[in-house]
Amino acid sequence: MGRCERQRELARRRKRGEQLKKLRVKFAKAKNQGDKEALVEKAFRISPFAVLETAAP
């Protein structure tokens, strides 16, 4: 039997968290601004409210 909707929802949520964690690591290692912008765009597609960089004081 298939998964119920709640289990699929939780799986999508866990997968999104894993993807964002990987993107944050890549963002921290990124050297130039072009790479960082590309990673921010990718994170925005996954989760619009995700924050990869901290605001400068």
C-alpha positions as a printed NumPy array, in Angstrom:
array([[ 0.   ,  0.   ,  0.   ],
       [ 1.142,  3.558, -0.675],
       [ 2.056,  6.236,  1.796],
       [-0.56 ,  8.469,  3.28 ],
       [-0.432, 12.165,  2.423],
       [ 1.049, 13.187,  5.777],
       [ 4.005, 10.814,  5.348],
       [ 4.681, 12.17 ,  1.856],
       [ 4.53 , 15.698,  3.243],
       [ 7.035, 14.862,  5.977],
       [ 9.346, 13.165,  3.461],
       [ 9.286, 16.262,  1.232],
       [10.072, 18.421,  4.241],
       [13.038, 16.262,  5.262],
       [14.355, 16.186,  1.694],
       [14.079, 19.987,  1.448],
       [16.068, 20.356,  4.663],
       [18.791, 18.037,  3.38 ],
       [19.032, 19.949,  0.096],
       [19.237, 23.303,  1.866],
       [21.94 , 21.999,  4.187],
       [24.048, 20.986,  1.17 ],
       [23.46 , 24.361, -0.485],
       [24.537, 26.204,  2.678],
       [27.811, 24.272,  2.695],
       [28.399, 25.046, -0.987],
       [27.52 , 28.703, -0.373],
       [30.077, 28.938,  2.425],
       [32.761, 27.468,  0.13 ],
       [31.836, 29.618, -2.89 ],
       [34.566, 32.053, -3.853],
       [33.015, 34.528, -6.27 ],
       [29.749, 36.449, -6.256],
       [28.416, 34.702, -9.387],
       [28.538, 31.29 , -7.747],
       [26.865, 32.641, -4.623],
       [24.055, 34.223, -6.633],
       [23.465, 30.95 , -8.495],
       [23.229, 29.075, -5.183],
       [20.827, 31.651, -3.751],
       [18.584, 31.276, -6.818],
       [18.626, 27.496, -6.461],
       [17.769, 27.728, -2.763],
       [14.942, 30.132, -3.595],
       [13.419, 27.53 , -5.933],
       [13.582, 24.92 , -3.178],
       [12.377, 27.139, -0.346],
       [11.557, 30.835, -0.963],
       [12.197, 31.921,  2.617],
       [15.487, 30.088,  3.145],
       [18.411, 32.227,  4.261],
       [21.877, 31.245,  3.062],
       [23.813, 34.286,  4.134],
       [23.631, 36.338,  7.282],
       [22.938, 40.03 ,  6.968],
       [25.966, 42.269,  7.306],
       [25.902, 44.425, 10.461]])
